[in-house]
C-alpha cells in the first residue's frame, strides 16, 4: 500500500478533543479535511503524524500546545475603553467578535474581561495553551 509522505495531498476524518474529553471540532457529518502534508496548512503536531499512514489507517494523536496553537501571547490582549465600543455590541465573557485593525485587517477577538471603564479583548486563538487529542482516519491520498 502507498504510504503518506510529505507533499502528498490527503483527506482525513478527525475528531479533536480537549483534556477533559470534550470535543472542540470534528469532521463527522462533513466532507473529510483535505490538506497537503508538510505545507503548514494544519497544526504542526497533526501534520507530523501523517507520514507513514496508509488509506484506512486510524490513530490517536496527542498534540501538545506548542505543536498546536502555541502558548497564549500576553501582547495579544488589549484593553479598550468601554466608551469606544458601541452599545449594541454584546460584551458577555467569551463572546467572539470581529474587529478591524488600524491597517484595515479583520481579526477575531474574544471578550476576556469587562469592567465599568474598559473591555479586555483577546486575539489569541481560543485553543492557545491547550493540549489537544485527535482521533484520525486516513480516507484518501490524492
C-alpha positions as CSV (number, residue, x, y, z in Angstrom):
1,X,0.0,0.0,0.0
2,X,1.0,3.6,-0.6
3,X,2.2,5.4,2.5
4,X,1.7,9.1,3.1
5,X,4.8,11.2,2.5
6,X,5.5,15.0,2.7
7,X,4.0,16.8,-0.2
8,X,1.0,14.4,-0.6
9,X,-2.5,15.7,-0.6
10,X,-4.6,13.7,1.9
11,X,-8.1,13.6,3.1
12,X,-8.8,12.7,6.8
13,X,-11.8,12.3,9.1
14,X,-11.0,13.6,12.6
15,X,-12.3,14.3,16.0
16,X,-10.4,16.8,18.2
17,X,-10.9,16.6,22.0
18,X,-9.6,18.5,25.0
19,X,-8.0,17.0,28.1
20,X,-11.5,16.9,29.8
21,X,-12.8,14.8,26.9
22,X,-15.0,17.5,25.3
23,X,-15.0,17.7,21.5
24,X,-13.8,21.0,20.1
25,X,-14.1,20.0,16.4
26,X,-15.0,17.1,14.2
27,X,-15.4,16.3,10.5
28,X,-18.3,14.0,11.4
29,X,-21.2,14.7,9.1
30,X,-19.0,16.8,6.8
31,X,-16.5,16.1,4.0
32,X,-13.1,14.9,5.1
33,X,-10.5,17.6,5.7
34,X,-8.1,17.9,2.8
35,X,-4.6,19.3,3.0
36,X,-1.1,18.9,1.7
37,X,1.2,17.2,4.2
38,X,4.1,19.3,5.3
39,X,2.7,22.5,3.8
40,X,1.8,24.2,7.1
41,X,-2.0,24.2,6.3
42,X,-2.7,22.4,9.6
43,X,-1.2,22.5,13.1
44,X,2.3,21.0,13.2
45,X,1.6,18.2,15.6
46,X,-1.1,16.8,13.4
47,X,0.9,17.3,10.2
48,X,3.9,15.4,11.6
49,X,1.7,12.4,12.4
50,X,0.6,11.8,8.8
51,X,3.8,10.4,7.1
52,X,3.7,6.6,7.0
53,X,0.0,6.2,7.3
54,X,-1.9,4.2,4.6
55,X,-5.5,4.6,3.4
56,X,-7.8,3.1,6.1
57,X,-5.4,3.6,8.9
58,X,-6.7,5.2,12.1
59,X,-4.7,6.5,15.0
60,X,-5.0,8.7,18.1
61,X,-2.5,11.6,18.3
62,X,-1.8,13.7,21.4
63,X,-0.6,17.2,20.4
64,X,1.0,19.5,23.0
65,X,0.0,23.1,22.9
66,X,3.4,24.2,21.4
67,X,2.7,21.8,18.4
68,X,-0.9,23.0,18.1
69,X,-1.9,26.7,18.5
70,X,1.0,27.7,20.7
71,X,1.0,29.4,24.1
72,X,-1.2,32.5,24.7
73,X,0.6,35.7,23.9
74,X,0.0,38.4,26.6
75,X,0.6,41.0,23.9
76,X,-2.5,39.7,22.0
77,X,-4.7,41.0,24.9
78,X,-5.7,44.6,24.7
79,X,-7.8,46.8,27.0
80,X,-10.2,49.1,25.2
81,X,-12.1,52.0,26.8
82,X,-15.7,50.9,27.1
83,X,-16.8,54.2,25.6
84,X,-15.2,53.1,22.3
85,X,-17.5,50.1,22.0
86,X,-20.9,50.6,20.5
87,X,-23.8,49.9,23.0
88,X,-25.3,47.2,20.7
89,X,-22.1,45.0,20.9
90,X,-22.6,42.1,23.3
91,X,-19.9,42.1,26.0
92,X,-20.6,38.8,27.7
93,X,-17.4,37.0,28.7
94,X,-16.3,34.5,26.0
95,X,-18.2,36.3,23.2
96,X,-16.3,36.3,20.0
97,X,-16.2,39.5,18.0
98,X,-14.7,40.7,14.7
99,X,-12.6,43.9,15.0
100,X,-10.8,45.9,12.4
101,X,-7.2,46.7,12.9
102,X,-5.7,50.1,12.0
103,X,-4.4,48.8,8.7
104,X,-7.9,47.5,7.7
105,X,-7.5,43.8,8.5
106,X,-10.3,42.0,10.2
107,X,-9.4,39.8,13.2
108,X,-11.4,37.6,15.6
109,X,-11.2,38.5,19.3
110,X,-12.8,37.2,22.5
111,X,-14.2,39.3,25.3
112,X,-11.9,38.3,28.2
113,X,-12.7,40.8,30.9
114,X,-15.2,43.6,31.4
115,X,-15.1,46.4,33.9
116,X,-17.1,49.7,34.1
117,X,-14.1,51.5,32.4
118,X,-12.8,49.0,29.9
119,X,-13.2,45.8,28.0
120,X,-10.2,43.5,27.5
121,X,-10.2,41.8,24.1
122,X,-8.1,38.7,23.5
123,X,-6.8,37.9,20.0
124,X,-5.2,34.6,20.9
125,X,-6.6,31.5,19.2
126,X,-9.3,30.0,21.6
127,X,-7.2,26.8,21.8
128,X,-3.9,28.5,22.5
129,X,-2.2,26.9,25.6
130,X,-4.3,23.8,25.3
131,X,-3.0,20.2,24.7
132,X,-5.2,18.5,22.1
133,X,-6.0,14.9,21.1
134,X,-7.1,13.9,17.6
135,X,-8.6,10.6,16.5
136,X,-7.9,10.5,12.8
137,X,-8.7,8.2,9.9
138,X,-6.9,8.5,6.6
139,X,-9.6,8.4,3.9
140,X,-7.6,9.1,0.7
141,X,-4.2,10.0,-0.7
142,X,-4.8,12.2,-3.7
